[in-house]
Amino acid sequence: TATTEPLAAAGPAEAYVALEADQSVQLELGEAPEFLKGQSPSPYRMQLSLSNVGASVSSVRLSDHAAVLRQPERYELLSPVVLDNGNVERSFTIEKINVNGHDVVLSDKRWHAEAIEPFAGDSTPAGPDARGQRAKFWIEIQIDGTPELRLTRTFELSQEPIGAGRLDVWSTLTVENLSAKPHRVIATYRGPLSVPGGKGYWAAEAVDFGVQNATGAVVGQRKSPAEVSKSVGRRLTLFRYAPDAPRDRFSWAAMDNTYFTATAAPLDAGGKSPATYIAEVAAVDLDGREDTHRDVAVMFVTSAQELPPGGSLAYHTELYLGEKDRNTFKTVEAYLSRNYYFQIAAGLSWCTFNWLVELMIWLLNHLYIVVRDFGIAIIILVLIVRAMLHPITKKGQVNMVRLQQKMADFAPKMDEVKKKYGNDKARLQQEMMKLYREQGINPAGQMLTCLPMVIQMPIWVALFYSLANNILMRHEPLHFTWIHDLTAPDALYTFASPIHVPIVGWEIASFNLLPILVAIFMYIQQKTIPKPEPNPNMSEQQRAQQEMMQKMMPMMSIMMLLIFYPMPAGLNLYVMFSSLFGWLEQNHIRKHIKAQKEAGVLEKPKGPPQGGPDNGKPRLPGWLEKLQKAAEDAQKAQRTQRRGKPKGKR
């Protein structure tokens, strides 16, 4: 049975000592990206800096991603964290081993390091065809001066071509019993530290993990580093073995941001299935402070296992260190079966639909294949969306003009109905429906005017998330313009130091032109929307409301400027061209309406009234007719109920 409780020591206290190496050592696994030296690409997709202190990973640099746009420095996925007390914390550290109830701390011990050696696939869990480099650390534990245990930690990095999608490092911790007596051991080792986020909208950092249930499906969950720092004891349990759910297995844990992830998957001896030896997994704030999150790490604790004389235990972990690539997570069998895609999907569906974000990413990526420019792909996407919405937009504009023409006769009649039946809501509703029918006005048709904007809002949000979750667009420009990164503000001019806006606390790092163009084009588009014609029958209140709506139009443009100013250039590009094409579309629709007016056919809808004639009277739209019938039925039921009640009981 798995357990994480400290084991009681039997007999007199014994001296458990870890024999350290003489000095600290750094090993470099992989090699520096050679393409930066003007040579051929490196066969390794990353470079790992390993430390013999705790047999840990100091840093990971990704060969295929720049840290800063148009700079040679590579993106650093993992790096050491220095705490206030001076302690240096690293990723994937071996924390301690519990032997027969005694904790032996190993995180601050200098392990013995062996020279890096090449490996071939016949002796590695990476596969029979794998080739690469192996680093090895080891340390001995003595009990009362006698060697009892040897711990060996290996890291294996395979050579992978660019675009292969496999960004794995294999880590194995082996515990050997050197003595002639059995030992009971529990190992505690660390996963990755927090992956640094970007700035502004891209600053999202998360603790993601997956648990395989009894059906074999891996269910993902997400926690934030802030949630870990605020938890009791600054420790948040992600998984604990439960005897009542023995088939549940911990699959993986990740520290990730919007584009990159460091994922650790403990595996069984065959290197395929989730490990059965994991008893507990927790996210821990190493410095215990609520206001710092960079030091959050994942901790793995194994179950207590018996180690016979001369026997050994092996704890395998597959590390995925790289970009959150949609295609990779959906096509590589190991990643697909473990549901690594959850790390992308977890941030897709807020205020929009997951399938819509997926569609945006799919469309943009396929348009890019044709035009080789994501900026042009976004503009083409605008044309596709506006073309799909054109019938709705056109019908809505035509219906609005029809309504405006009919309101001159309708408004005074509506006022008369309100005065006559104002005290009887049911009768008022019935008479209003009758009046709409007599005048041939369909209130539902006016909703079509706002429908294109309502439909586009989820599309804007979906595009926002497609920019944030599509690694292919990171650092991609709109060619031949000042826009060098579509996933960041366009930054026509970057200030020497950020400008702080008082009261609201904003920090403006650059002058962004696209949001200003968005506001201008949106204002122009609003100005071209057909305005209500003067109606002498309007009341003062109605006239004041109409004037207020007209005054709000410039305010809406200013609001859009404030909202979109810090947003990525790709989203601003979409909204700007959507407004531009909308303005051209509305000019075309206005000419169509004008032609219909001159021909005298604007008042005559095409085709017979919906539902056909009814004793010569026009029919209401289906849903409106049902609503009227429901109101009439409710009114009749209410009258019947009142008649049936005895006097004095009403």
Salt bridges, closest charged atoms under 4 A:
GLU20 OE1 - ARG110 NH1 3.96
ASP64 OD2 - ARG45 NE 2.73
GLU73 OE2 - ARG61 NH1 2.61
GLU76 OE2 - ARG61 NH2 3.78
ASP84 OD2 - ARG289 NH1 2.28
GLU89 OE1 - ARG190 NH2 2.89
GLU95 OE2 - ARG190 NH2 2.55
ASP103 OD2 - LYS96 NZ 3.34
ASP108 OD1 - LYS109 NZ 3.10
GLU117 OE2 - ARG134 NH1 3.03
GLU140 OE2 - ARG150 NH2 3.35
GLU148 OE1 - HIS183 NE2 2.78
GLU156 OE2 - ARG134 NE 2.70
ASP168 OD2 - ARG166 NH2 2.46
ASP208 OD1 - ARG222 NE 2.76
GLU227 OE2 - LYS223 NZ 3.83
ASP256 OD2 - ARG222 NH2 3.46
ASP256 OD2 - LYS324 NZ 3.10
GLU280 OE2 - ARG235 NH2 3.32
GLU280 OE2 - ARG240 NH2 3.25
ASP291 OD2 - ARG289 NH2 2.69
GLU306 OE2 - ARG184 NE 3.51
GLU318 OE2 - ARG166 NH2 3.32
GLU318 OE1 - ARG338 NH2 2.96
GLU323 OE1 - HIS65 NE2 3.00
GLU358 OE1 - ARG326 NE 2.74
GLU358 OE2 - LYS330 NZ 3.46
ASP373 OD2 - HIS479 ND1 2.67
GLU431 OE2 - ARG427 NE 3.04
GLU507 OE1 - HIS500 ND1 3.63
GLU533 OE2 - LYS597 NZ 3.26
GLU540 OE2 - ARG543 NH1 3.38
GLU585 OE1 - ARG386 NH2 2.96
GLU585 OE2 - HIS390 ND1 2.61
GLU625 OE1 - ARG619 NH2 2.70
ASP633 OD2 - LYS629 NZ 3.18
